[in-house]
Amino acid sequence: MPVLAEEKVDFARELAANVVRSPHGQAVAYPVVESQQVDGVCDTVIAPAPDLDESLALHAEEMALRIAKELGVVGHLAVELFQTRDGRILVNELAMRPHNSGHWTQDGAITSQFANHVRAVLDLPLGDPRARAPWTVMCNVLGGDYPDMYSAYLHCMARDPS
């Protein structure tokens, strides 16, 4: 049964499946990530999503690829998901563009979401979406409420000196 907008979803965490599709149908999927929100804004993305069952990750990737195909997406598509406490994955939102849940790919994947988005739009062969390291963490540092952005940046960098 579909979940209606008025219903509360008992979810354990938010995930995102990022895929890229070209006009002739070539498609790639990045590892499924965990997206941590603070006040409704993406704060941290962990790639791949920690402790995500392999079959659930594969299901999320296949779902995102199927959505991209059925909608005829050309370029990057982020499928934001809820992982429910009873083990289901529900689609929360679609973003047909490079997305903050995929920003980790800029340094953390062999081919970034940005490069693959351009490749798809130009109908060039898509690049390798695999991660460069076992884990990549992206922190979203936004300006608005920080009078001193440099201190916030230093804090993020100090969390992982490498």
C-alpha positions in Angstrom: 0.0 0.0 0.0 1.5 3.4 -0.9 2.4 5.7 1.9 0.4 9.0 1.8 1.9 12.4 2.5 -0.2 12.7 5.7 1.1 9.5 7.2 4.2 9.5 9.5 6.9 7.2 8.3 8.7 5.3 11.1 12.2 5.4 9.6 15.5 4.5 11.0 17.6 6.7 8.7 17.7 8.4 5.3 19.6 6.9 2.4 20.2 8.0 -1.2 20.8 6.1 -4.4 22.5 8.2 -7.0 22.5 7.1 -10.6 23.4 8.5 -14.0 21.8 7.6 -17.3 22.7 8.6 -20.9 20.2 9.2 -23.8 21.0 5.8 -25.3 20.3 4.0 -22.0 23.7 3.4 -20.5 23.4 3.8 -16.7 25.7 3.6 -13.7 24.9 3.5 -9.9 27.0 4.9 -7.1 27.2 3.2 -3.8 24.1 3.9 -1.6 24.8 6.5 1.0 23.4 7.5 4.4 22.3 11.1 4.5 22.2 12.7 8.0 19.9 15.8 8.2 20.0 18.6 10.7 17.0 20.9 10.8 15.8 19.5 7.5 19.2 20.2 5.7 21.7 17.6 4.6 24.6 17.9 7.1 26.7 14.7 6.6 26.8 12.0 3.9 28.5 8.6 4.6 29.5 6.5 1.6 28.7 3.7 1.5 25.8 3.6 4.0 27.2 1.9 7.2 25.8 -1.5 8.0 23.4 -1.5 5.0 22.6 -5.1 4.1 24.0 -5.8 0.7 20.7 -7.1 -0.7 18.9 -3.9 0.5 21.7 -1.7 -1.1 21.2 -3.6 -4.4 17.5 -3.2 -4.2 17.9 0.6 -3.7 20.3 0.8 -6.7 18.0 -1.3 -8.9 15.0 0.9 -7.9 16.9 4.1 -8.7 18.0 2.7 -12.1 14.4 1.6 -12.9 13.0 5.0 -11.9 15.6 6.7 -14.1 14.8 4.4 -17.1 11.0 4.8 -16.7 11.2 8.6 -16.4 13.6 8.8 -19.4 16.2 10.6 -17.2 19.3 11.9 -19.0 22.0 12.9 -16.5 22.2 12.5 -12.8 19.3 11.4 -10.6 19.3 11.2 -6.8 16.7 9.0 -5.3 16.3 10.0 -1.6 15.0 7.1 0.5 13.8 6.2 4.0 15.0 3.0 5.5 12.1 2.0 7.8 12.5 0.3 11.1 10.8 -2.8 9.7 13.4 -3.1 6.9 11.7 -1.5 3.9 13.0 1.2 1.7 10.6 3.9 0.6 11.2 6.7 -2.0 11.1 10.1 -0.3 12.2 12.5 -3.1 13.7 12.6 -6.6 16.3 15.2 -7.7 17.2 15.1 -11.4 20.5 16.9 -11.1 23.8 16.6 -9.3 22.8 16.5 -5.7 24.3 17.0 -2.2 23.9 13.3 -1.4 26.4 12.7 -4.3 28.9 15.5 -3.5 31.1 12.9 -1.8 31.9 11.6 -5.4 33.9 14.7 -6.2 37.0 13.2 -4.4 35.6 9.9 -3.3 34.6 8.1 -6.5 36.6 7.3 -9.6 34.3 9.4 -11.7 32.3 12.2 -9.9 28.6 12.8 -10.3 29.5 16.1 -12.0 31.7 14.4 -14.6 29.2 11.7 -15.2 26.3 14.2 -15.5 28.2 16.0 -18.3 29.1 12.7 -20.0 25.5 11.7 -20.0 24.2 15.0 -21.3 26.8 14.8 -24.1 25.9 11.1 -24.7 29.5 10.0 -24.0 30.4 6.8 -22.3 29.8 7.0 -18.6 32.7 6.8 -16.1 33.3 4.4 -13.3 31.1 5.1 -10.2 33.1 3.0 -7.8 34.4 4.5 -4.6 38.1 5.2 -4.3 38.3 4.3 -0.6 36.3 2.0 1.8 34.6 5.1 3.3 34.1 8.7 2.3 32.4 11.2 4.5 31.1 14.5 3.2 30.3 17.4 5.5 28.0 20.1 4.2 29.3 23.5 5.4 26.7 26.2 4.7 27.3 29.9 5.2 24.1 31.4 6.5 24.5 31.0 10.3 28.3 30.8 10.5 29.9 34.3 11.1 33.3 32.6 10.6 33.2 30.0 7.9 36.9 29.3 8.2 36.5 28.0 11.7 33.7 25.6 10.5 36.0 24.5 7.7 38.9 23.8 10.0 36.6 21.8 12.3 35.5 19.6 9.3 39.1 19.1 8.2 40.3 18.3 11.7 37.8 15.4 11.9 39.8 13.6 9.3 43.3 15.0 8.7 44.0 12.6 5.8 
